[in-house]
Amino acid sequence: MPEEPSSPGDLSSPRVPTLPLPGKGRMLNVFIEDAIGPDHFVLRPFDSMELVSQLESDMDDFYENNVFPAADCVPVSGALYAAFVEEADAWERVCVKDIAQNGDVSVWGLDKGGYHVVSPANLRPLDARFRVIPAQAMMGKLGGVVPAKGDKWTSPTEELFRDLVQKKAFVGQLLSTPRSAGRRGHFRQVCLNLRLIDTSNPDRDVLVEDVLVSKGHARALALAE
């Protein structure tokens, strides 16, 4: 039996909480969802991955069994929605980033990150029951190192970094206070500058930055830099 959606008033200008995060120097368990390079990767809390899986399951049940007026699903840049993401075959919480002239909508996943292009027909209002859990996806920047030469990471370095971290779990050490990026009044992404510590080897922990340095791809920063 379909569940009763929230009233239209509850669906206007939806917001979701931001993650409560520890301060500089503290540790947190993270999962690297996607990576372009050391300066740009998407991560989320490892400890709440099962919570997100349950959220997606609940969203699937809800949106597959309820019908919404088309007027409630008109995309607005910066607004939050539920979207059926075909490549993931799942309903996800998203923020609209851009609307193309042909009507296609570019969205950012709140919980797993990543940009997706969806049809407006695959957008739904983000019901109040799905606005309780904080947005999980965060942007990450590897701290403690800079490129070995120049001021940009090379393609081989970015490829090595992806091989080291993509779809893997780490302990992250925050090197600065987390900050938020985005327009005031809109969804703001959390950005972290952190070390990534691989604890999968029972004999010793490995810092990702140390691997980049040892292979000649990076230079370690002094504490004062």
Secondary structure, DSSP 8 states (H G I E B T S, - for coil): -------HHHHSS----------TT-EEEEEEEEEEETTEEEEEEGGGHHHHHHHHHHHHHHHHS----GGGG---TT-EEEEEETTTTEEEEEEEEEE-TTS-EEEEETTT--EEEE-GGGEEE--GGGSSS----EEEEE-SEEESSSSS--HHHHHHHHHHHTT-EEEEEESS--EEES-TTS--EEEEEEEEEE--SSS--EEHHHHHHHTTSEEE--TT-
